[in-house]
Each structure stands twice: as C-alpha cells, then as structure tokens.
Amino acid sequence: MDFSHEWTDWHLTKRGWVKGSYKVDFSDVKIIDPPADRILTRRYEERIISVSAPLKITKKNVWDNGKPEQIRNFFKKFKFPNSLSVEQPIINFN
C-alpha cells in the first residue's frame, strides 16, 4: 500500500484545461463528469510508496477523441497544467 497516492484528471477542451475527478489522501475519490467537448483527458499523479521514498510524478493520457492532429494543435496552444489542483476551473496558457 502506498504511503501517499493523489491524482487529478484534467480535460483538454477548446476552452483550455478543465479540472475533473480527483483523489487526495484521506478522502474519497471525487467524481466529476467530463465536459462534453473534451479532446483529451490526462491524469496527473503524485505517489510516495513509503515514508523515505522520493515523490514520483506521472502524467498519462487516459482518454482521447481519436483525432491526433486536433489533440496536438490544442496541446501546443494550452500546454499542460503541472499541478494536482489549481484554483481556476478553466486554465488557459496563452
């Protein structure tokens, strides 16, 4: 069992990144329906397997719309929020 395992799903839309479902330590998973206009969903994870282990950060795609060219174009425009949580519900990096 991991010492700590937190994650957040981020949905790439035409408006920017929208925060989705997430899990923080010592709480239940918060399920948030993905936006209808999502192009890509990425999961940002932070995991520590033991008290003395280093923090492991991973980002992985968990869903896409099957249109790689569209995904590339929007990914170039909006980049990726490198955080488990951000105050704003929609993030634009213009």
ABEGO torsion letter per residue (X at the ends): XBABBBBBBBBBBAAEBBBBBBBBBGBBBBBBBBBAABABBBBBBBBBABAABBBBBBBBBABBAGBAAAAAAAAAAAEBBBBABBABABBBBX
